[in-house]
Amino acid sequence: MDRLSSMAAFVKAVEMGSFSAAGDALQMSAQLIGKHVHHLEQHLGVRLLNRTTRRQSLTDFGREFYERSKFILAEVETAENLAAHTQAAPSGRLRINAPVSFGMQSLAPRLPAYMEANPQVSVELSLANNAVDLIDEGFDVVFRVGVLADSGLVAKALAPYRLVLCAAPSYLEGKPPIQTPWDLQNHECLGFSHTELRTHWTFNGPEGTVVVPVGSRFMADHGEPLLCAALAGLGILLQPVELVRKSLLAGELVTLLPDYPPPSRPLHVLYAPDRRLTPKLRSFLDFATQNFGADFVEPELF
């Protein structure tokens, strides 16, 4: 006999006070309830119930086994409910936070496909380059670029976030040549004020890592104003590939120092630790992995 079924029959017999009452509750015969209890006693090698023709009572072991069995059956029911919950259609409001350039250039163009595939989910997208508090501010999921601090959140690694060094041809005309990262000290370098890109730029060269101090008359806390400045010929830009891709393909910007690529930065999607992932959150994590995960191959610039 199935052990869980036998445990359920035993628990019901204890709660109802007799095999016949338990049988009525479980839509079994009293004889089958008795067989389940007898099967448990044989398997355990110990008596669970003292039975007479008029009444039944728990043995000392039976009393402890009854309490444990109730707990096990409740856990099984919880697990089964979780499975049903997981298979339910994603629904409800999903609050997402992401860095501005990633959110505008990569995430937002793909969100309509997610919403089309999950018509019962509504999305609220917030873009900010400063780190938000996922729990205090009520977000379901956040994207973060860079090395993570220990926040207690669950972090799922995505494909690295690539940067590119570039400038407009109009800026480069008549300027000193740029052959190594150190030459950038003789140029206007458009600074990103939220990270270390504000004052120092890092490159991977043939002889190892190179960190160069940079300066500029123009600095911003969003990549889009920096792109506008670069297109206007105000300086050299170090920003995500996704932000400058169209301008590079159009020839409005050109890449610099191909032998010194900037190191990519970690990209993660984070959510609060919770064993019971809601269908909407699970569906979005699957979407993020499919579109931005480690197996995602970003199109080449040329």
Secondary structure as the mmCIF struct_conf table of DSSP 4:
data_model
#
loop_
_struct_conf.conf_type_id
_struct_conf.id
_struct_conf.beg_label_comp_id
_struct_conf.beg_label_asym_id
_struct_conf.beg_label_seq_id
_struct_conf.end_label_comp_id
_struct_conf.end_label_asym_id
_struct_conf.end_label_seq_id
HELX_RH_AL_P HELX_RH_AL_P1 ARG A 3 MET A 16
BEND BEND1 GLY A 17 SER A 18
HELX_RH_AL_P HELX_RH_AL_P2 PHE A 19 LEU A 26
TURN_TY1_P TURN_TY1_P1 GLN A 27 GLN A 27
HELX_RH_AL_P HELX_RH_AL_P3 ALA A 30 LEU A 44
TURN_TY1_P TURN_TY1_P2 GLY A 45 GLY A 45
BEND BEND2 VAL A 46 VAL A 46
STRN STRN1 LEU A 49 ARG A 51
BEND BEND3 THR A 53 ARG A 54
STRN STRN2 GLN A 56 LEU A 58
HELX_RH_AL_P HELX_RH_AL_P4 ASP A 60 GLN A 87
BEND BEND4 ALA A 88 ALA A 88
HELX_LH_PP_P HELX_LH_PP_P1 ALA A 89 PRO A 90
STRN STRN3 GLY A 92 ALA A 98
HELX_RH_AL_P HELX_RH_AL_P5 VAL A 100 PHE A 102
HELX_RH_PI_P HELX_RH_PI_P1 GLY A 103 LEU A 107
HELX_RH_AL_P HELX_RH_AL_P6 ALA A 108 ALA A 117
TURN_TY1_P TURN_TY1_P3 PRO A 119 GLN A 120
STRN STRN4 VAL A 121 LEU A 127
BEND BEND5 ASN A 129 ASN A 130
HELX_LH_PP_P HELX_LH_PP_P2 ALA A 131 VAL A 132
TURN_TY1_P TURN_TY1_P4 LEU A 134 GLY A 138
BEND BEND6 ASP A 140 ASP A 140
STRN STRN5 VAL A 141 VAL A 145
BEND BEND7 GLY A 146 GLY A 146
HELX_LH_PP_P HELX_LH_PP_P3 VAL A 147 ALA A 149
BEND BEND8 GLY A 152 GLY A 152
STRN STRN6 VAL A 154 ALA A 157
BEND BEND9 ALA A 159 ALA A 159
STRN STRN7 TYR A 161 TYR A 161
STRN STRN8 LEU A 163 ALA A 167
HELX_RH_AL_P HELX_RH_AL_P7 PRO A 169 LEU A 172
TURN_TY1_P TURN_TY1_P5 GLU A 173 GLY A 174
BEND BEND10 LYS A 175 LYS A 175
HELX_LH_PP_P HELX_LH_PP_P4 PRO A 176 PRO A 177
BEND BEND11 THR A 180 THR A 180
HELX_RH_3T_P HELX_RH_3T_P1 PRO A 181 ASN A 186
BEND BEND12 HIS A 187 HIS A 187
STRN STRN9 CYS A 189 CYS A 189
STRN STRN10 GLY A 191 PHE A 192
TURN_TY1_P TURN_TY1_P6 SER A 193 HIS A 194
BEND BEND13 THR A 195 THR A 195
HELX_RH_3T_P HELX_RH_3T_P2 GLU A 196 ARG A 198
TURN_TY1_P TURN_TY1_P7 THR A 199 THR A 199
STRN STRN11 HIS A 200 GLY A 205
TURN_TY1_P TURN_TY1_P8 PRO A 206 GLU A 207
STRN STRN12 GLY A 208 PRO A 213
BEND BEND14 ARG A 217 ARG A 217
STRN STRN13 MET A 219 ALA A 220
BEND BEND15 ASP A 221 HIS A 222
HELX_RH_AL_P HELX_RH_AL_P8 GLY A 223 LEU A 231
TURN_TY1_P TURN_TY1_P9 ALA A 232 GLY A 233
BEND BEND16 LEU A 234 LEU A 234
STRN STRN14 ILE A 236 ILE A 236
STRN STRN15 LEU A 237 PRO A 240
HELX_RH_AL_P HELX_RH_AL_P9 VAL A 241 LEU A 249
TURN_TY1_P TURN_TY1_P10 ALA A 250 GLY A 251
BEND BEND17 GLU A 252 LEU A 253
STRN STRN16 VAL A 254 THR A 255
TURN_TY1_P TURN_TY1_P11 PRO A 258 ASP A 259
BEND BEND18 TYR A 260 TYR A 260
HELX_LH_PP_P HELX_LH_PP_P5 PRO A 261 SER A 264
STRN STRN17 ARG A 265 ARG A 265
STRN STRN18 LEU A 267 TYR A 271
BEND BEND19 ARG A 275 ARG A 276
HELX_RH_AL_P HELX_RH_AL_P10 PRO A 279 PHE A 292
BEND BEND20 GLY A 293 GLY A 293
TURN_TY1_P TURN_TY1_P12 ALA A 294 ASP A 295
HELX_LH_PP_P HELX_LH_PP_P6 GLU A 298 GLU A 300
#
